Amino acid sequence: LKDAGADRFLLRIETTDKELYKIMHPKADFENRKRCLYDLKKLGFETGTGCLIGLPGQSIESLADDILFFKELDADMIGIGPLIPHPHTPLKDCECGNLFLALKVMALTRLLLPDINIPATTAMETLNPHGRIMALQAGANVVMPNFTAEDVRGKYEIYPNKVGVNYDELSKKLSQIGRTISHKKGFRGNSDSPLTLNPSPAGRGKNTNTARYLRKNTTPQEIKFWNFVRNSQFENTKFKRQYPIGKYIVDFVAIQKMLIIELDGGGHNTPEQQKYDKERTEYLTSRGFKILRFWNNDIDNNIEGVFEKISLALRERD
């Protein structure tokens, strides 16, 4: 497959609890499945794995072990979703997995592996009409539309009542949380990935030094804005200043709200600067950020109005 052009391979471990795995897969061998994942990494595949939330007999401790295994493997993609039993399987009488527990596992996985791809699975939308958006706000950065033809979808029924995806409706929902759809391949950790803030360690290091310099050489308007931010608290929203994101350094950013504040001087009127600003804006918005841009005059003469607009943007992104 690798020689034929395949780049990625998904093999879900399902659970790292050996006893539970033996119950779920009585004819399979856990160690062999684990070895296969490491073999895929050695072959150069972007390797995906994942777990089901809600298997009978599963414990919080085993889920914690699953997350640590993802980190140990250094998986490139993790699929995390609640169990939805199929009526024609041995698990037909089981309850569905807990959606909020699945979201917590997803969030913890994102913290340990910040640059990987994590899909917002259709199972979450099946359990909750807002499940996909909830997943995207808990650490997911990928959606997976079902392109299987309607007349044959029934032949691949993992669970009943699987929801579909309307592209226009999805795009509208994503825009409401400040996300845009990337049309690139989205490999792990490079500039194609919608949630990769700093595509490479080298880029992060270079920009960090520049950011430190800028923090020591701030404009009067930046100082005034920063002091106002720290005194206002903005409903406990934490801002960072002169923060590197990819190849750019933004003036102020609230990471948890994916909101960027830029303060511009008169130099931004030139064609060259306007072109740079356009490229910068496209890059940052493609990664899910909303950008508010103010002139230095706004800070000098109407800072209360500036903060009203920021407060409104923060509420919209709750």
C-alpha positions in Angstrom: 0.0 0.0 0.0 2.8 2.4 0.8 4.5 1.7 -2.5 1.2 2.2 -4.3 0.9 5.7 -2.9 -1.0 5.4 0.4 0.1 8.0 3.0 -2.2 7.2 5.9 -3.4 4.1 7.7 -6.1 3.9 10.4 -6.0 0.9 12.8 -8.0 1.6 16.0 -6.7 -0.1 19.1 -10.2 0.2 20.6 -8.9 -0.3 24.1 -5.5 -0.9 25.7 -7.1 -2.9 28.5 -5.9 -6.4 27.6 -8.6 -8.3 29.4 -11.3 -6.1 27.9 -9.7 -6.4 24.5 -9.8 -10.2 24.9 -13.5 -10.1 25.7 -14.3 -7.8 22.8 -12.0 -9.6 20.3 -11.8 -13.3 21.5 -10.1 -14.4 18.3 -7.6 -11.6 18.1 -4.3 -10.9 19.8 -3.8 -7.5 21.5 0.0 -7.6 21.3 -0.1 -8.3 17.6 -2.5 -5.4 17.0 -0.2 -3.1 19.0 2.8 -4.3 17.0 1.0 -3.6 13.8 0.6 0.1 14.8 4.4 0.4 15.5 5.1 -1.3 12.1 2.9 1.2 10.4 4.9 4.0 12.0 8.2 2.4 10.8 6.9 2.1 7.3 6.3 5.9 7.2 2.5 6.0 7.3 0.7 8.7 9.1 -0.8 6.3 11.6 -4.2 6.7 13.1 -5.7 4.8 16.0 -8.3 5.4 18.6 -10.7 4.1 21.2 -14.4 3.6 21.9 -16.0 5.2 24.9 -18.6 3.1 26.7 -17.5 -0.5 26.2 -19.0 -2.7 28.9 -16.5 -3.2 31.6 -14.4 -0.2 30.6 -13.0 1.9 33.4 -11.7 5.5 33.8 -8.3 4.0 34.5 -8.3 2.1 31.2 -9.3 5.3 29.3 -6.4 7.1 30.9 -4.1 4.2 29.8 -5.5 4.6 26.2 -4.6 8.3 26.2 -1.1 7.5 27.5 -0.7 4.9 24.8 -1.6 7.4 22.1 1.2 9.6 23.4 3.6 6.7 23.6 2.9 5.7 20.0 3.0 9.3 18.9 -0.1 8.6 16.8 -0.8 11.1 14.0 -4.6 10.8 14.2 -6.8 9.7 17.0 -10.5 8.8 16.6 -12.5 9.0 19.8 -16.1 8.3 19.8 -18.9 7.0 22.0 -20.2 3.5 21.5 -23.5 3.2 19.6 -24.6 -0.4 19.7 -25.9 -2.1 16.6 -29.0 -4.2 17.1 -27.5 -7.1 15.2 -24.3 -7.5 17.3 -23.5 -9.1 20.6 -23.5 -5.5 22.2 -27.1 -4.8 21.1 -28.3 -4.5 24.7 -25.6 -2.1 25.8 -26.2 1.5 26.5 -24.6 4.2 24.3 -21.4 5.6 25.4 -21.3 8.9 27.4 -20.9 11.8 25.0 -19.4 14.1 27.6 -16.9 11.5 28.7 -15.8 11.1 25.1 -15.3 14.9 24.9 -13.2 14.8 28.0 -11.0 12.0 26.6 -10.7 14.0 23.3 -9.7 17.2 25.2 -7.0 15.4 27.2 -5.7 13.8 24.1 -5.4 17.2 22.4 -3.4 18.5 25.4 -0.9 15.6 25.1 -0.7 15.7 21.3 -1.4 19.3 20.2 -0.5 18.9 16.5 -2.3 15.7 15.6 -5.6 15.3 13.6 -8.7 14.5 15.8 -11.9 13.9 13.9 -15.3 15.1 15.2 -17.0 11.8 14.6 -20.5 11.4 13.3 -21.3 9.2 16.3 -21.2 12.4 18.4 -23.7 14.1 16.1 -25.9 11.0 16.2 -26.2 11.3 20.0 -26.5 15.1 20.1 -27.6 17.4 17.3 -24.7 19.7 18.2 -22.2 16.9 18.9 -19.9 17.6 16.0 -19.6 21.3 17.0 -19.1 20.3 20.6 -16.3 18.0 19.5 -14.6 20.7 17.5 -14.7 22.9 20.6 -13.2 20.1 22.7 -10.1 19.5 20.6 -11.2 18.0 17.3 -10.1 19.7 14.0 -11.4 17.3 11.3 -14.9 16.5 10.1 -15.6 13.5 7.9 -18.5 13.8 5.5 -20.1 10.6 4.3 -19.7 10.4 0.5 -21.0 6.9 0.2 -23.8 6.7 -2.4 -27.3 6.7 -0.7 -28.3 3.4 -2.4 -25.4 1.4 -0.9 -24.9 3.1 2.5 -27.0 0.4 4.2 -24.3 -2.2 3.3 -21.9 -0.4 5.6 -24.0 0.2 8.7 -21.7 0.5 11.7 -24.6 1.7 13.8 -28.2 2.6 12.9 -29.5 6.2 12.2 -26.1 7.5 11.3 -26.4 11.2 10.5 -25.4 12.7 7.2 -23.6 15.9 6.5 -24.9 18.8 4.5 -21.9 20.8 3.2 -23.6 24.2 3.3 -25.1 23.6 6.7 -21.8 22.4 8.0 -20.0 25.4 6.6 -22.5 27.7 8.3 -22.1 26.0 11.7 -18.3 26.2 11.4 -18.4 29.9 10.7 -20.5 30.4 13.9 -17.6 29.1 16.0 -14.9 30.9 14.0 -13.8 27.9 11.9 -13.3 27.6 8.1 -13.1 24.5 5.9 -9.6 23.8 4.6 -9.4 22.3 1.2 -5.8 21.0 1.7 -4.7 17.6 2.7 -4.0 18.5 6.3 -1.1 16.3 7.2 -0.1 16.3 10.8 1.9 19.2 12.0 2.4 21.1 8.7 0.9 24.3 7.5 -2.0 22.4 5.9 -3.4 21.4 9.3 -6.2 23.8 10.4 -5.3 23.7 14.1 -1.6 23.7 13.9 -0.6 27.0 15.4 3.2 26.6 14.9 3.8 24.2 12.0 7.4 23.3 13.0 9.6 23.5 16.1 12.1 25.5 14.1 9.6 28.1 13.1 8.4 28.4 16.7 11.9 29.0 18.0 12.7 31.6 15.4 9.5 33.5 16.0 9.8 33.2 19.8 12.9 35.3 19.7 11.3 38.0 17.6 8.2 38.0 19.9 10.4 38.6 22.9 12.0 41.5 21.1 8.6 43.0 20.2 7.4 42.7 23.8 10.3 44.8 24.9 9.7 47.4 22.2 6.0 48.0 22.4 4.2 51.1 21.1 2.3 53.4 23.5 -1.0 52.1 22.2 0.0 48.5 22.8 1.0 49.4 26.4 -2.3 51.2 26.9 -4.3 48.3 25.5 -2.4 45.7 27.5 -2.8 47.5 30.7 -6.5 47.9 30.0 -6.8 44.1 29.2 -5.1 43.1 32.4 -7.4 45.4 34.5 -10.6 44.5 32.7 -10.2 40.7 32.9 -12.8 40.2 30.1 -14.8 37.6 32.0 -11.7 35.6 33.0 -10.5 35.4 29.4 -6.7 35.3 29.3 -4.9 37.2 26.5 -1.3 36.7 25.4 0.7 39.5 23.7 3.2 39.3 20.8 2.4 35.7 20.3 3.9 33.5 17.5 1.3 31.6 15.4 2.9 29.8 12.5 5.1 32.2 10.6 3.4 35.3 12.0 3.4 37.1 15.3 0.0 38.5 16.4 -0.3 41.5 18.7 -2.8 39.9 21.2 -4.6 36.6 21.3 -7.0 34.7 23.5 -6.1 31.1 22.6 -9.1 29.5 24.3 -11.5 31.8 22.4 -9.5 31.7 19.1 -9.7 35.5 19.0 -6.8 37.8 17.8 -6.6 41.5 18.3 -4.4 43.5 16.0 -3.4 47.2 16.4 -2.4 48.9 13.2 -0.6 52.2 12.6 -0.5 54.4 9.5 2.0 52.1 7.7 -0.7 49.6 6.9 -2.0 51.9 4.2 0.7 51.0 1.7 -0.1 48.4 -1.1 2.8 46.2 0.1 1.5 46.1 3.7 -2.1 45.6 2.6 -1.0 42.5 0.6 0.9 41.2 3.6 -2.1 41.8 5.8 -4.3 39.9 3.4 -2.0 36.9 3.3 -1.7 37.0 7.1 -5.5 37.2 7.6 -6.1 34.3 5.3 -3.6 32.1 7.1 -4.9 32.9 10.6 -8.6 32.6 9.7 -7.9 29.2 7.9 -6.8 28.0 11.3 -10.1 29.0 13.0 -9.1 32.4 14.4 -11.4 35.5 14.4 -9.4 38.7 13.9 -10.4 42.1 15.2 -8.3 45.0 13.8 -8.2 48.5 15.3 -6.2 51.6 14.4 -3.9 53.2 17.0 -6.3 56.2 16.9 -9.1 53.9 18.2 -6.9 53.1 21.3 -6.0 56.8 21.9 -9.5 58.2 21.4 -12.1 55.5 22.0 -10.7 52.6 24.0 -14.1 52.0 25.7 -15.6 51.4 22.2 -12.8 49.1 21.3 -13.5 47.0 24.4 -17.2 46.9 23.7 -16.5 45.3 20.3 -14.0 42.8 21.9 -16.5 41.9 24.6 -19.2 41.2 22.0 -16.8 39.0 20.0 -15.9 37.0 23.1 -19.5 36.4 23.9 -20.2 35.3 20.3 -17.4 32.7 20.7 -18.7 31.1 23.9 
